[in-house]
Amino acid sequence: QVALVESGGGLVQAGDSLRLSCAASGRTFRTYAMGWFRQAPGKEREFVARIKWNSGSTTYADSVKGRFTISRDNAKNTVTLQMNSLKPEDTAVYYCAVIDLMGRPDYWGQGTQVTVSS
């Protein structure tokens, strides 16, 4: 069992930056990758970014590529999403997830709200 706690969400204006953090606890030694997903009102939850725990290899959704950066601190078991040049379209609840070897998000955080005004 893995517990994830996100933090850093808030209300910002378009063009601003925000940094989300996710702290993992529990049986994290088997973590293959961690990632971020988001869900806007009336929409399905969508993939944002992921990072492989050992290699640090990253993958981004096209919608955030060049603006968002995912990183991890192996010693602290944390993952961070640096969000720059935020747009109103980025407004959503952002969820941290543990991703297993099969590419499945097995554990979810509670989510943190990001609201970007025009």
C-alpha positions, 0 to 999 in steps of 0.5 A: 500500500502506498499513500500519496499526498499532493500539495501546491495547488491554488488560484493563479492568473494566466502566465503564472507559474505553480509548483505541485509536490507529491509525497509518497509513503508506504511500500515505495521501494517497488515504485517503477514510475510516478506521474501526474494526471488531471481532471477538468470539470465534465472531462475524463481524467487525462495524463499529464506527465510521468517520470521513471523512478530509476532512470529519470526518463520523462514523458509529457502530454502534448498539451503541456510539453515545453511548459511543465516539468516533472522531476523526482527526489529519490531520497525523499520519495517525492515528485514535483510538477513545475508548471510554467506559462499556465493557461486557463485550459490547465484548470483542473484537479491534479492527481499524483499517481504511482505507476507500475511496471505495466504502466498502470496508475495503481495508487492515487493521491487525493488531488489538488485544485489548480485554477488559472484565471484569464 
